[in-house]
Amino acid sequence: MSKDQKSSSVILVMRISPDSNPVSVSRKMDEFVELAKALDYKVSDTVVQERHPDRKYNVGSGKAREVAILARDLSASQVIFYDPLSTSQIYNLSKLCNEAGATCRVIDRFQLILDIFAQRATTHRSKLQVELARLRYELPSAKMLISLSKKEERAGWGGLGDYEDSYEQDVKKRISRIETELSKADLEEDARRLYRHKRGFFMLSLAGYTNAGKSTLFNALVDENTESKDMFFTTLIPKTRALEFGKRKVLLTDTVGFIEDLPHFLVDAFRSTLEGIYFSDIILLVVDFSEPAGHIRDKLVTCHETLFEKGTSTIVTVLNKSELVSSKERNQKMDELFHLIPNPVFISAKEKTGLDDLLLEIEKNLPPLYVKTVSLPNSKVGASALSWFYENGIVDEILYGKYMTFDFCATEDVMAKTDDILRKAEKI
């Protein structure tokens, strides 16, 4: 085994409750493996134990020692647990691995997700969001973290008390500074969204479980080459592009994917990213329709819990990868899942089939446009006012004479402002 292979070799450990559903366990393990692959890790082995949680090791002491020996024999660089580990559990497990002769890092699934986000974060804002999530994750065990890391350096019992308190306060201060900076950035983003709506832009957002094909669909709709690898969290930073939709001005945003049991500190840190979904006129909820019906159901429930938390947008369910499903299987899945699939559209983002049907469904669900016949004085003042109408709605063919007359199409909010524009044009 090469040095590079050694450094990327990992062991995945999952403890399951005695009453766990085997299908659910299998799905979670598959997702666990995909998360590891998202960082190009080689999964050398997976370990599953059915039992109630152990306070010291999470798994039983015998299984913990077995994992430590396995880590040594497989030269694993990391042992990753599905369940969240306390600081003392990480310390105890790391100690077992060291005693067995294994040189490895012990982390949990939450830390793995943080590592993925940290690798994918490229903007200042996303890096701050990742750091905020990490600090919130570490804060509850800040004192224990220092206590255990400095255990051998203690002069006496409790000798690091002042240092532990200082570290905890430093973490809290850093969290406060990041929250303040992100709040300012959120206000700027809210202002941009409001500006876009006032200018007559319709907002569409792609949402859905990670790896469902959102970025592939984004590329197909806007004719772009956004990264769309077959791995989790390829889209961490939302991307917004204009979408050609007749004369309507539409903005489409690709967002970070949902995932089962997403840590609350990550959801909180990336709350502003989700806000973009909540303020959309339409949410395109992308689903991998080739998966088993039970998997689809569980993932739709996860998505709906997030989307319906505070959002009121219309949802169009985009059933992607439909080319992989037979007609019989399609009907069976629809019978079983119809209550979770509002406004369904069958597509293949990869093959670019079904996109016309999707565009028709989007058009059907966009906010209605209102039409008004407008007359502006044929002057410099009128020309200036005319530019406002072009920027905020749809201007049909203009008839020129003493006045410039045309039909103006816009949303109700924009249409309400036209009287003020017309009065100003007539007065000057």
C-alpha positions as a LaTeX table, in Angstrom:
\begin{tabular}{lrrr}
\hline
Residue & $x$ (\AA) & $y$ (\AA) & $z$ (\AA) \\
\hline
Met1 & 0.00 & 0.00 & 0.00 \\
Ser2 & 1.36 & 3.37 & $-1.00$ \\
Lys3 & 1.74 & 6.30 & 1.31 \\
Asp4 & $-1.14$ & 8.12 & $-0.41$ \\
Gln5 & $-3.42$ & 5.09 & $-0.06$ \\
Lys6 & $-2.54$ & 4.80 & 3.62 \\
Ser7 & $-3.35$ & 8.43 & 4.24 \\
Ser8 & $-6.83$ & 8.09 & 2.68 \\
Ser9 & $-7.81$ & 4.71 & 4.12 \\
Val10 & $-10.71$ & 4.91 & 6.58 \\
Ile11 & $-12.87$ & 2.57 & 8.66 \\
Leu12 & $-16.55$ & 3.42 & 9.13 \\
Val13 & $-18.26$ & 2.40 & 12.36 \\
Met14 & $-22.02$ & 2.41 & 12.92 \\
Arg15 & $-23.82$ & 1.48 & 16.12 \\
Ile16 & $-27.49$ & 0.65 & 15.60 \\
Ser17 & $-30.31$ & 0.24 & 18.08 \\
Pro18 & $-31.70$ & $-3.30$ & 18.56 \\
Asp19 & $-35.04$ & $-2.23$ & 17.04 \\
Ser20 & $-33.53$ & $-0.54$ & 13.96 \\
Asn21 & $-35.12$ & $-1.01$ & 10.55 \\
Pro22 & $-32.67$ & $-3.01$ & 8.35 \\
Val23 & $-33.64$ & $-1.08$ & 5.20 \\
Ser24 & $-33.05$ & 2.24 & 6.97 \\
Val25 & $-29.71$ & 1.00 & 8.32 \\
Ser26 & $-28.61$ & $-0.06$ & 4.83 \\
Arg27 & $-29.56$ & 3.32 & 3.37 \\
Lys28 & $-27.73$ & 5.22 & 6.09 \\
Met29 & $-24.61$ & 3.11 & 5.63 \\
Asp30 & $-24.69$ & 3.71 & 1.87 \\
Glu31 & $-24.91$ & 7.44 & 2.53 \\
Phe32 & $-22.11$ & 7.18 & 5.10 \\
Val33 & $-19.86$ & 5.55 & 2.50 \\
Glu34 & $-20.70$ & 8.25 & $-0.06$ \\
Leu35 & $-19.81$ & 10.97 & 2.45 \\
Ala36 & $-16.39$ & 9.40 & 2.93 \\
Lys37 & $-15.91$ & 9.17 & $-0.83$ \\
Ala38 & $-16.72$ & 12.87 & $-1.12$ \\
Leu39 & $-13.27$ & 13.49 & 0.39 \\
Asp40 & $-11.67$ & 10.81 & $-1.80$ \\
Tyr41 & $-11.27$ & 8.47 & 1.17 \\
Lys42 & $-10.88$ & 4.77 & 0.53 \\
Val43 & $-13.30$ & 2.86 & 2.77 \\
Ser44 & $-11.20$ & $-0.12$ & 3.85 \\
Asp45 & $-13.89$ & $-1.66$ & 6.07 \\
Thr46 & $-17.24$ & $-1.00$ & 7.71 \\
Val47 & $-18.17$ & $-2.15$ & 11.21 \\
Val48 & $-21.75$ & $-2.37$ & 12.49 \\
Gln49 & $-22.78$ & $-3.27$ & 16.04 \\
Glu50 & $-26.32$ & $-3.68$ & 17.33 \\
Arg51 & $-26.52$ & $-2.44$ & 20.91 \\
His52 & $-27.47$ & 0.50 & 23.08 \\
Pro53 & $-24.85$ & 3.28 & 23.32 \\
Asp54 & $-21.86$ & 2.76 & 25.61 \\
Arg55 & $-20.94$ & 5.82 & 27.66 \\
Lys56 & $-17.20$ & 5.29 & 27.33 \\
Tyr57 & $-16.77$ & 4.16 & 23.70 \\
Asn58 & $-20.22$ & 4.53 & 22.04 \\
Val59 & $-19.86$ & 0.91 & 20.88 \\
Gly60 & $-19.09$ & $-1.86$ & 23.36 \\
Ser61 & $-15.59$ & $-2.06$ & 24.85 \\
Gly62 & $-14.87$ & $-5.32$ & 23.03 \\
Lys63 & $-15.97$ & $-3.92$ & 19.69 \\
Ala64 & $-13.93$ & $-0.75$ & 20.34 \\
Arg65 & $-10.77$ & $-2.84$ & 20.81 \\
Glu66 & $-11.63$ & $-4.83$ & 17.69 \\
Val67 & $-11.89$ & $-1.58$ & 15.71 \\
Ala68 & $-8.53$ & $-0.38$ & 17.12 \\
Ile69 & $-6.80$ & $-3.60$ & 15.99 \\
Leu70 & $-8.52$ & $-3.36$ & 12.59 \\
Ala71 & $-7.26$ & 0.21 & 12.21 \\
Arg72 & $-3.72$ & $-0.99$ & 12.90 \\
Asp73 & $-3.92$ & $-3.95$ & 10.51 \\
Leu74 & $-5.43$ & $-1.88$ & 7.68 \\
Ser75 & $-3.15$ & 1.12 & 8.29 \\
Ala76 & $-6.25$ & 3.32 & 8.48 \\
Ser77 & $-5.66$ & 7.03 & 8.76 \\
Gln78 & $-9.11$ & 7.65 & 10.27 \\
Val79 & $-11.83$ & 5.80 & 12.14 \\
Ile80 & $-15.16$ & 7.53 & 11.58 \\
Phe81 & $-18.24$ & 6.85 & 13.72 \\
Tyr82 & $-21.77$ & 7.48 & 12.44 \\
Asp83 & $-23.09$ & 8.58 & 15.84 \\
Pro84 & $-21.97$ & 11.88 & 17.39 \\
Leu85 & $-19.08$ & 11.25 & 19.78 \\
Ser86 & $-18.44$ & 13.16 & 22.97 \\
Thr87 & $-14.98$ & 14.58 & 23.57 \\
Ser88 & $-14.28$ & 11.93 & 26.21 \\
Gln89 & $-15.38$ & 9.15 & 23.83 \\
Ile90 & $-13.02$ & 10.44 & 21.15 \\
Tyr91 & $-10.22$ & 10.56 & 23.73 \\
Asn92 & $-10.93$ & 7.01 & 24.96 \\
Leu93 & $-11.17$ & 5.58 & 21.44 \\
Ser94 & $-8.00$ & 7.37 & 20.34 \\
Lys95 & $-6.19$ & 5.98 & 23.35 \\
Leu96 & $-7.30$ & 2.43 & 22.47 \\
Cys97 & $-6.06$ & 2.88 & 18.92 \\
Asn98 & $-2.68$ & 4.16 & 20.12 \\
Glu99 & $-2.33$ & 1.23 & 22.53 \\
Ala100 & $-3.08$ & $-1.15$ & 19.66 \\
Gly101 & $-0.35$ & 0.46 & 17.56 \\
Ala102 & $-2.66$ & 2.28 & 15.17 \\
Thr103 & $-1.84$ & 5.82 & 14.07 \\
Cys104 & $-5.21$ & 7.26 & 13.21 \\
Arg105 & $-7.64$ & 10.09 & 13.84 \\
Val106 & $-10.98$ & 9.26 & 15.49 \\
Ile107 & $-13.89$ & 11.46 & 14.40 \\
Asp108 & $-17.65$ & 11.24 & 13.94 \\
Arg109 & $-19.92$ & 11.77 & 10.94 \\
Phe110 & $-20.58$ & 15.38 & 11.94 \\
Gln111 & $-16.86$ & 16.14 & 11.82 \\
Leu112 & $-16.64$ & 14.37 & 8.46 \\
Ile113 & $-19.36$ & 16.64 & 7.05 \\
Leu114 & $-17.54$ & 19.66 & 8.45 \\
Asp115 & $-14.36$ & 18.51 & 6.70 \\
Ile116 & $-16.27$ & 18.24 & 3.41 \\
Phe117 & $-17.74$ & 21.72 & 3.82 \\
Ala118 & $-14.34$ & 23.13 & 4.76 \\
Gln119 & $-12.77$ & 21.67 & 1.61 \\
Arg120 & $-15.56$ & 23.00 & $-0.65$ \\
Ala121 & $-15.80$ & 26.49 & 0.89 \\
Thr122 & $-14.14$ & 28.97 & $-1.45$ \\
Thr123 & $-15.74$ & 32.34 & $-0.64$ \\
His124 & $-15.09$ & 34.38 & 2.48 \\
Arg125 & $-18.71$ & 34.01 & 3.53 \\
Ser126 & $-18.83$ & 30.23 & 3.14 \\
Lys127 & $-15.54$ & 29.88 & 5.03 \\
Leu128 & $-17.02$ & 31.91 & 7.88 \\
Gln129 & $-20.11$ & 29.70 & 7.87 \\
Val130 & $-17.97$ & 26.56 & 8.13 \\
Glu131 & $-15.88$ & 28.04 & 10.93 \\
Leu132 & $-19.04$ & 29.07 & 12.78 \\
Ala133 & $-20.41$ & 25.54 & 12.51 \\
Arg134 & $-17.13$ & 24.08 & 13.76 \\
Leu135 & $-16.96$ & 26.44 & 16.76 \\
Arg136 & $-20.58$ & 25.76 & 17.69 \\
Tyr137 & $-19.82$ & 22.06 & 17.47 \\
Glu138 & $-16.80$ & 22.40 & 19.75 \\
Leu139 & $-18.24$ & 24.88 & 22.27 \\
Pro140 & $-20.18$ & 22.44 & 24.51 \\
Ser141 & $-17.02$ & 20.42 & 25.09 \\
Ala142 & $-14.45$ & 23.26 & 25.00 \\
Lys143 & $-13.34$ & 22.73 & 28.59 \\
Met144 & $-13.16$ & 18.96 & 28.22 \\
Leu145 & $-11.17$ & 19.32 & 24.99 \\
Ile146 & $-8.41$ & 21.30 & 26.69 \\
Ser147 & $-8.56$ & 19.17 & 29.82 \\
Leu148 & $-8.00$ & 15.93 & 27.94 \\
Ser149 & $-5.42$ & 17.30 & 25.51 \\
Lys150 & $-3.33$ & 18.62 & 28.42 \\
Lys151 & $-4.03$ & 15.72 & 30.77 \\
Glu152 & $-0.43$ & 14.65 & 31.09 \\
Glu153 & 0.73 & 18.22 & 31.78 \\
Arg154 & $-1.37$ & 18.81 & 34.89 \\
Ala155 & 0.48 & 19.80 & 38.03 \\
Gly156 & $-2.44$ & 18.54 & 40.09 \\
Trp157 & $-6.12$ & 17.70 & 39.81 \\
Gly158 & $-7.96$ & 20.57 & 38.12 \\
Gly159 & $-4.75$ & 22.48 & 37.52 \\
Leu160 & $-5.88$ & 23.82 & 34.13 \\
Gly161 & $-9.11$ & 25.42 & 35.27 \\
Asp162 & $-8.17$ & 29.00 & 34.37 \\
Tyr163 & $-6.84$ & 27.97 & 30.95 \\
Glu164 & $-10.01$ & 25.97 & 30.21 \\
Asp165 & $-12.19$ & 28.96 & 31.10 \\
Ser166 & $-10.04$ & 31.22 & 28.92 \\
Tyr167 & $-10.31$ & 28.86 & 25.94 \\
Glu168 & $-14.09$ & 28.65 & 26.30 \\
Gln169 & $-14.36$ & 32.44 & 26.40 \\
Asp170 & $-12.14$ & 32.75 & 23.30 \\
Val171 & $-14.43$ & 30.38 & 21.42 \\
Lys172 & $-17.52$ & 32.34 & 22.47 \\
Lys173 & $-15.95$ & 35.64 & 21.40 \\
Arg174 & $-14.97$ & 34.24 & 18.02 \\
Ile175 & $-18.51$ & 32.90 & 17.51 \\
Ser176 & $-19.94$ & 36.32 & 18.35 \\
Arg177 & $-17.61$ & 38.08 & 15.87 \\
Ile178 & $-18.47$ & 35.66 & 13.06 \\
Glu179 & $-22.21$ & 35.94 & 13.75 \\
Thr180 & $-21.96$ & 39.73 & 13.55 \\
Glu181 & $-20.07$ & 39.60 & 10.25 \\
Leu182 & $-22.48$ & 37.07 & 8.76 \\
Ser183 & $-25.47$ & 39.14 & 9.91 \\
Lys184 & $-24.18$ & 42.09 & 7.90 \\
Ala185 & $-23.67$ & 39.85 & 4.87 \\
Asp186 & $-27.22$ & 38.46 & 5.30 \\
Leu187 & $-28.68$ & 41.97 & 5.33 \\
Glu188 & $-26.86$ & 42.73 & 2.07 \\
Glu189 & $-28.17$ & 39.49 & 0.53 \\
Asp190 & $-31.72$ & 40.26 & 1.69 \\
Ala191 & $-31.43$ & 43.70 & 0.08 \\
Arg192 & $-30.31$ & 42.09 & $-3.20$ \\
Arg193 & $-33.28$ & 39.68 & $-3.14$ \\
Leu194 & $-35.71$ & 42.52 & $-2.44$ \\
Tyr195 & $-34.16$ & 44.59 & $-5.24$ \\
Arg196 & $-34.53$ & 41.71 & $-7.69$ \\
His197 & $-38.20$ & 41.25 & $-6.80$ \\
Lys198 & $-38.88$ & 44.96 & $-7.11$ \\
Arg199 & $-37.28$ & 44.91 & $-10.54$ \\
Gly200 & $-39.71$ & 42.20 & $-11.63$ \\
Phe201 & $-37.43$ & 39.18 & $-11.44$ \\
Phe202 & $-39.04$ & 35.84 & $-10.64$ \\
Met203 & $-37.01$ & 33.63 & $-8.31$ \\
Leu204 & $-36.59$ & 29.88 & $-8.82$ \\
Ser205 & $-34.51$ & 27.64 & $-6.53$ \\
Leu206 & $-33.27$ & 24.11 & $-7.05$ \\
Ala207 & $-33.54$ & 22.12 & $-3.84$ \\
Gly208 & $-33.39$ & 18.47 & $-2.94$ \\
Tyr209 & $-31.38$ & 15.71 & $-1.43$ \\
Thr210 & $-27.69$ & 15.82 & $-2.18$ \\
Asn211 & $-26.60$ & 13.90 & $-5.28$ \\
Ala212 & $-30.11$ & 13.97 & $-6.78$ \\
Gly213 & $-28.91$ & 15.76 & $-9.92$ \\
Lys214 & $-29.58$ & 19.42 & $-9.09$ \\
Ser215 & $-26.36$ & 20.73 & $-10.64$ \\
Thr216 & $-26.88$ & 18.63 & $-13.78$ \\
Leu217 & $-30.38$ & 20.09 & $-14.15$ \\
Phe218 & $-28.99$ & 23.58 & $-13.49$ \\
Asn219 & $-26.52$ & 23.09 & $-16.34$ \\
Ala220 & $-29.25$ & 21.82 & $-18.65$ \\
Leu221 & $-31.56$ & 24.77 & $-17.96$ \\
Val222 & $-29.03$ & 27.60 & $-18.15$ \\
Asp223 & $-26.60$ & 25.97 & $-20.59$ \\
Glu224 & $-23.66$ & 26.15 & $-18.21$ \\
Asn225 & $-20.98$ & 23.79 & $-16.91$ \\
Thr226 & $-21.38$ & 23.95 & $-13.14$ \\
Glu227 & $-19.55$ & 21.10 & $-11.41$ \\
Ser228 & $-21.87$ & 18.07 & $-11.25$ \\
Lys229 & $-19.76$ & 15.16 & $-10.04$ \\
Asp230 & $-21.40$ & 12.01 & $-8.68$ \\
Met231 & $-20.63$ & 12.88 & $-5.06$ \\
Phe232 & $-22.15$ & 14.69 & $-2.10$ \\
Phe233 & $-22.08$ & 18.46 & $-1.62$ \\
Thr234 & $-20.60$ & 19.46 & $-4.98$ \\
Thr235 & $-22.64$ & 22.68 & $-4.61$ \\
Leu236 & $-21.83$ & 24.45 & $-1.35$ \\
Ile237 & $-22.00$ & 28.06 & $-2.55$ \\
Pro238 & $-25.36$ & 28.94 & $-4.17$ \\
Lys239 & $-25.09$ & 29.89 & $-7.86$ \\
Thr240 & $-27.65$ & 32.18 & $-9.51$ \\
Arg241 & $-28.06$ & 32.64 & $-13.24$ \\
Ala242 & $-30.63$ & 34.24 & $-15.54$ \\
Leu243 & $-32.92$ & 31.77 & $-17.24$ \\
Glu244 & $-34.38$ & 32.40 & $-20.69$ \\
Phe245 & $-38.14$ & 32.18 & $-20.21$ \\
Gly246 & $-39.89$ & 34.09 & $-22.94$ \\
Lys247 & $-40.01$ & 37.76 & $-22.00$ \\
Arg248 & $-40.12$ & 37.03 & $-18.27$ \\
Lys249 & $-37.05$ & 37.79 & $-16.20$ \\
Val250 & $-36.28$ & 34.65 & $-14.21$ \\
Leu251 & $-33.33$ & 33.90 & $-11.90$ \\
Leu252 & $-32.48$ & 30.27 & $-11.12$ \\
Thr253 & $-30.40$ & 29.35 & $-8.05$ \\
Asp254 & $-28.63$ & 26.05 & $-7.37$ \\
Thr255 & $-28.30$ & 25.34 & $-3.65$ \\
Val256 & $-26.55$ & 23.00 & $-1.22$ \\
Gly257 & $-28.20$ & 19.57 & $-0.97$ \\
Phe258 & $-30.09$ & 18.26 & 2.01 \\
Ile259 & $-28.94$ & 15.20 & 3.90 \\
Glu260 & $-30.52$ & 12.97 & 6.52 \\
Asp261 & $-29.69$ & 13.86 & 10.12 \\
Leu262 & $-27.88$ & 17.04 & 9.04 \\
Pro263 & $-26.28$ & 18.43 & 12.22 \\
His264 & $-28.23$ & 21.32 & 13.70 \\
Phe265 & $-25.09$ & 23.47 & 13.98 \\
Leu266 & $-24.57$ & 23.15 & 10.22 \\
Val267 & $-28.20$ & 24.00 & 9.50 \\
Asp268 & $-27.93$ & 27.07 & 11.74 \\
Ala269 & $-24.62$ & 28.20 & 10.23 \\
Phe270 & $-25.98$ & 27.88 & 6.69 \\
Arg271 & $-29.39$ & 29.33 & 7.54 \\
Ser272 & $-28.79$ & 32.27 & 5.20 \\
Thr273 & $-28.23$ & 29.84 & 2.33 \\
Leu274 & $-31.61$ & 28.24 & 2.99 \\
Glu275 & $-33.24$ & 31.68 & 3.17 \\
Gly276 & $-32.68$ & 31.97 & $-0.56$ \\
Ile277 & $-34.92$ & 28.92 & $-1.01$ \\
Tyr278 & $-37.61$ & 30.25 & 1.31 \\
Phe279 & $-37.93$ & 33.52 & $-0.65$ \\
Ser280 & $-38.28$ & 31.83 & $-4.03$ \\
Asp281 & $-41.45$ & 32.08 & $-6.09$ \\
Ile282 & $-41.07$ & 28.42 & $-7.05$ \\
Ile283 & $-38.93$ & 25.65 & $-5.57$ \\
Leu284 & $-37.86$ & 22.89 & $-7.95$ \\
Leu285 & $-37.53$ & 19.91 & $-5.60$ \\
Val286 & $-35.24$ & 17.48 & $-7.43$ \\
Val287 & $-35.63$ & 13.77 & $-6.61$ \\
Asp288 & $-33.59$ & 10.76 & $-7.76$ \\
Phe289 & $-36.57$ & 8.74 & $-9.01$ \\
Ser290 & $-34.41$ & 5.69 & $-9.79$ \\
Glu291 & $-34.00$ & 4.89 & $-6.08$ \\
Pro292 & $-36.28$ & 2.47 & $-4.20$ \\
Ala293 & $-39.61$ & 3.96 & $-3.14$ \\
Gly294 & $-38.74$ & 3.67 & 0.56 \\
His295 & $-35.53$ & 5.66 & 0.06 \\
Ile296 & $-37.38$ & 8.32 & $-1.92$ \\
Arg297 & $-40.05$ & 8.60 & 0.76 \\
Asp298 & $-37.53$ & 9.13 & 3.56 \\
Lys299 & $-35.61$ & 11.71 & 1.56 \\
Leu300 & $-38.76$ & 13.60 & 0.59 \\
Val301 & $-39.77$ & 13.75 & 4.25 \\
Thr302 & $-36.34$ & 15.22 & 5.09 \\
Cys303 & $-36.70$ & 17.83 & 2.33 \\
His304 & $-40.27$ & 18.73 & 3.24 \\
Glu305 & $-39.38$ & 19.19 & 6.90 \\
Thr306 & $-36.79$ & 21.78 & 5.86 \\
Leu307 & $-38.79$ & 23.48 & 3.10 \\
Phe308 & $-42.03$ & 23.77 & 5.06 \\
Glu309 & $-40.30$ & 25.05 & 8.20 \\
Lys310 & $-40.95$ & 28.66 & 7.20 \\
Gly311 & $-41.44$ & 28.68 & 3.45 \\
Thr312 & $-44.65$ & 29.26 & 1.51 \\
Ser313 & $-43.29$ & 28.89 & $-2.02$ \\
Thr314 & $-44.92$ & 26.72 & $-4.66$ \\
Ile315 & $-43.13$ & 23.37 & $-4.97$ \\
Val316 & $-42.68$ & 21.55 & $-8.27$ \\
Thr317 & $-41.36$ & 18.01 & $-7.76$ \\
Val318 & $-38.79$ & 17.17 & $-10.45$ \\
Leu319 & $-38.51$ & 13.39 & $-10.74$ \\
Asn320 & $-35.01$ & 13.06 & $-12.19$ \\
Lys321 & $-33.35$ & 9.97 & $-13.70$ \\
Ser322 & $-36.78$ & 8.78 & $-14.85$ \\
Glu323 & $-35.23$ & 7.14 & $-17.88$ \\
Leu324 & $-33.92$ & 4.44 & $-15.54$ \\
Val325 & $-37.44$ & 3.52 & $-14.35$ \\
Ser326 & $-39.86$ & 1.28 & $-16.26$ \\
Ser327 & $-43.49$ & 2.35 & $-16.80$ \\
Lys328 & $-44.71$ & $-0.30$ & $-14.36$ \\
Glu329 & $-42.25$ & 0.77 & $-11.67$ \\
Arg330 & $-43.09$ & 4.43 & $-12.28$ \\
Asn331 & $-46.80$ & 3.78 & $-11.67$ \\
Gln332 & $-46.08$ & 1.76 & $-8.52$ \\
Lys333 & $-43.88$ & 4.50 & $-7.08$ \\
Met334 & $-46.41$ & 7.22 & $-7.89$ \\
Asp335 & $-49.20$ & 5.25 & $-6.19$ \\
Glu336 & $-47.06$ & 4.94 & $-3.09$ \\
Leu337 & $-45.62$ & 8.46 & $-3.01$ \\
Phe338 & $-48.29$ & 10.68 & $-4.57$ \\
His339 & $-49.03$ & 12.46 & $-1.27$ \\
Leu340 & $-45.39$ & 13.63 & $-1.08$ \\
Ile341 & $-45.03$ & 14.74 & $-4.71$ \\
Pro342 & $-46.76$ & 18.04 & $-5.52$ \\
Asn343 & $-46.81$ & 19.05 & $-9.20$ \\
Pro344 & $-44.70$ & 16.10 & $-10.47$ \\
Val345 & $-42.65$ & 16.32 & $-13.67$ \\
Phe346 & $-40.63$ & 13.39 & $-15.08$ \\
Ile347 & $-37.25$ & 14.35 & $-16.54$ \\
Ser348 & $-33.73$ & 13.17 & $-17.23$ \\
Ala349 & $-31.32$ & 16.04 & $-16.59$ \\
Lys350 & $-28.48$ & 13.99 & $-18.04$ \\
Glu351 & $-30.32$ & 13.15 & $-21.27$ \\
Lys352 & $-32.09$ & 16.56 & $-21.31$ \\
Thr353 & $-35.50$ & 14.95 & $-21.73$ \\
Gly354 & $-38.70$ & 16.23 & $-20.14$ \\
Leu355 & $-37.32$ & 19.78 & $-19.86$ \\
Asp356 & $-40.11$ & 21.24 & $-22.02$ \\
Asp357 & $-42.68$ & 19.74 & $-19.64$ \\
Leu358 & $-40.76$ & 21.22 & $-16.73$ \\
Leu359 & $-40.71$ & 24.68 & $-18.29$ \\
Leu360 & $-44.46$ & 24.48 & $-18.90$ \\
Glu361 & $-45.02$ & 23.53 & $-15.25$ \\
Ile362 & $-42.84$ & 26.41 & $-14.11$ \\
Glu363 & $-44.75$ & 28.84 & $-16.32$ \\
Lys364 & $-48.06$ & 27.55 & $-14.94$ \\
Asn365 & $-46.93$ & 28.21 & $-11.38$ \\
Leu366 & $-45.21$ & 31.57 & $-11.82$ \\
Pro367 & $-46.96$ & 34.57 & $-10.24$ \\
Pro368 & $-49.55$ & 36.00 & $-12.67$ \\
Leu369 & $-48.73$ & 38.95 & $-14.89$ \\
Tyr370 & $-51.09$ & 41.89 & $-15.21$ \\
Val371 & $-51.51$ & 43.99 & $-18.36$ \\
Lys372 & $-52.03$ & 47.74 & $-18.52$ \\
Thr373 & $-52.06$ & 50.13 & $-21.48$ \\
Val374 & $-49.61$ & 52.95 & $-20.79$ \\
Ser375 & $-49.23$ & 56.35 & $-22.49$ \\
Leu376 & $-46.13$ & 58.47 & $-21.90$ \\
Pro377 & $-45.37$ & 61.91 & $-23.33$ \\
Asn378 & $-43.05$ & 61.62 & $-26.34$ \\
Ser379 & $-40.27$ & 63.64 & $-24.72$ \\
Lys380 & $-37.01$ & 63.24 & $-22.81$ \\
Val381 & $-39.00$ & 62.86 & $-19.60$ \\
Gly382 & $-41.19$ & 60.21 & $-21.21$ \\
Ala383 & $-38.14$ & 58.39 & $-22.56$ \\
Ser384 & $-36.65$ & 58.34 & $-19.07$ \\
Ala385 & $-39.87$ & 56.90 & $-17.65$ \\
Leu386 & $-39.98$ & 54.35 & $-20.50$ \\
Ser387 & $-36.64$ & 52.95 & $-19.37$ \\
Trp388 & $-38.22$ & 52.19 & $-15.96$ \\
Phe389 & $-40.96$ & 50.16 & $-17.65$ \\
Tyr390 & $-38.38$ & 48.18 & $-19.64$ \\
Glu391 & $-36.41$ & 47.42 & $-16.48$ \\
Asn392 & $-39.38$ & 46.34 & $-14.38$ \\
Gly393 & $-41.62$ & 44.38 & $-16.72$ \\
Ile394 & $-42.46$ & 43.52 & $-20.32$ \\
Val395 & $-43.07$ & 46.31 & $-22.85$ \\
Asp396 & $-44.93$ & 45.31 & $-25.99$ \\
Glu397 & $-44.66$ & 47.15 & $-29.33$ \\
Ile398 & $-44.74$ & 50.94 & $-28.88$ \\
Leu399 & $-46.97$ & 53.22 & $-30.99$ \\
Tyr400 & $-45.32$ & 56.63 & $-31.42$ \\
Gly401 & $-47.16$ & 59.93 & $-31.78$ \\
Lys402 & $-47.70$ & 62.79 & $-29.37$ \\
Tyr403 & $-47.61$ & 60.00 & $-26.79$ \\
Met404 & $-45.75$ & 56.70 & $-26.65$ \\
Thr405 & $-48.44$ & 54.05 & $-26.13$ \\
Phe406 & $-47.79$ & 50.41 & $-25.30$ \\
Asp407 & $-49.09$ & 47.45 & $-23.29$ \\
Phe408 & $-47.11$ & 46.85 & $-20.11$ \\
Cys409 & $-47.01$ & 43.40 & $-18.41$ \\
Ala410 & $-45.75$ & 43.03 & $-14.83$ \\
Thr411 & $-46.44$ & 41.49 & $-11.44$ \\
Glu412 & $-49.01$ & 43.02 & $-9.10$ \\
Asp413 & $-46.30$ & 44.63 & $-6.94$ \\
Val414 & $-44.64$ & 46.34 & $-9.92$ \\
Met415 & $-47.96$ & 47.35 & $-11.46$ \\
Ala416 & $-48.90$ & 49.19 & $-8.27$ \\
Lys417 & $-45.99$ & 51.59 & $-8.82$ \\
Thr418 & $-46.88$ & 52.59 & $-12.36$ \\
Asp419 & $-49.32$ & 55.35 & $-11.35$ \\
Asp420 & $-46.56$ & 57.22 & $-9.51$ \\
Ile421 & $-44.24$ & 56.92 & $-12.52$ \\
Leu422 & $-46.96$ & 58.20 & $-14.87$ \\
Arg423 & $-47.85$ & 61.16 & $-12.63$ \\
Lys424 & $-44.22$ & 62.24 & $-12.45$ \\
Ala425 & $-43.88$ & 61.97 & $-16.23$ \\
Glu426 & $-46.98$ & 64.13 & $-16.82$ \\
Lys427 & $-46.03$ & 66.82 & $-14.29$ \\
Ile428 & $-42.53$ & 67.51 & $-15.59$ \\
\hline
\end{tabular}
